[in-house]
């Protein structure tokens, strides 16, 4: 039950008690009035205490509400910043994917060019009366050399037994680029 209900009940009991008492003269009336005044004074003090506690509770609830609003605003601001960062990272990822795709296409075109040059050189040599076996050796050497000449630090680190991640970090390339370059070099060596 609410505190004000108790106050009302005590007040009703006091009023009923005062009405039921037979009217007495003299001293008994003065004692009764004194008792009634004391009860009223106690009730007034109790009411004042309850009002004071209620006002403190209202202040506390107001401060909690203000704090929760400020926390909510701060969290919304932080969410907004995080969304912006995610958007920027997505754009960066798309640019990196496009760059990687362009690099892969360039490397594939380079490999295709080398393989075309090798096959045309072999065709020319075979027409000249020479066999195609001696012609393959210079082409293979030229292709492997050109890839190795283009990325000397990468192959140096690979020959030292470094991991692909370590090579990528040191050479400033993407992991996929390093793998592709090494695979192309291995393919060219096997041709």
Secondary structure, DSSP 8 states (H G I E B T S, - for coil): --HHHHHHHHHHHHHHHHHHS----THHHHHHHHHHHHHHHHHHHHHHHHHHHHHHHHHHHHHHHHHHHHHHHHHHHHHHHHHHHHHHHHHHHHHHHHHHHHHHHHHHHHHHHHHHHHHHHHHHHHHTT--HHHHHHHHHHHHHHHHHHHTHHHHHHHHTT--HHHHHHHHT--HHHHHHHHHHHHHHHH-
